[in-house]
Amino acid sequence: MIFTVADDAESLAQALADRLIVEAQATWAHARPLRIALSGGSTPRRLYEELGQRAATLPWQALEIFFSDERAVGPEDAASNFRLAYLPWLSQAPPGVLIHRIPGELGADAAADAYEDTLRRAAGAGRDLDIVLLGVGADGHIASLFPGAALTTTRLAQAVAATPDRQARITLTLPALAAARRRILLAEGAGKAVALRASLAPNAGTPLARLLAQAPVEFWLDRAAAQALCPPPGP
C-alpha cells in the first residue's frame, strides 16, 4: 500500500489532479492515452472541479474515460455519476475524446451487459484500464460493491439490485478492479478514517478489504482521513 497525505481536501484535489496530468503525459509519450475509470460519490467532486478549472491546458488527447459505477438513471439525473464529472469537467472536452459512459437509463441489467461489452472490447484491443479511481463508503463499500454482495464472478460489470434505501446500480466487479494496472482510493474527512480503519484491520471482510487481499491500492487522504493510519486511542 502507498499513502499520500495532503493537509486538506483542497490540497488533496490539487495534488491528485497534478499526478493524473503527469500520468497522462507519460502514457501519451508512448502514443496511447491514460485509461482511467472515474468514481462517483461526494469525495471526487472537488477533483473534478479542479480538473475543470484546468480544462484549457489539459492534455485531453492523452485521456480515455471510463466509469467505475453508476446509478440506473440517465445522464441528466442529479444522481448520475456521469453528471458529477461532466458538469464541472468533462463538458469541456474537445471533440474526439473517448468518454465511455455507463448507460444507466437502460436499467441496471441492460446497462451492465452493455458496459460489460464495452470493457471486454477495450480489453480485447489491449486497452485495459490504467487507473481506477475509488472512494470508500462508511460501510467499507467501493464502487457499488456493498457488504454482503457476492464478489466472486467472471464478469467485469454487473447490476446491483435496488434496496429500500438505495437505487439500482451498475458497477465494475472485484475482478475488474483488481485487473486494472493501478487503483487510487481518494478519501477525506474524519468519517472516512473510521471506514478505512475498519477495512485495514486484520481479518476485515469489507469490500475494500477484499480488494486489498487481491491487489495493491494507493491511498490519497487528507489529514482527517489519515487518522486511519494511527492506532485508535486506548481505553
Order of alpha helices (4+ residues) and beta strands (2+ residues): beta-alpha-beta-alpha-beta-beta-alpha-beta-alpha-beta-beta-beta-alpha-beta-alpha-alpha-beta
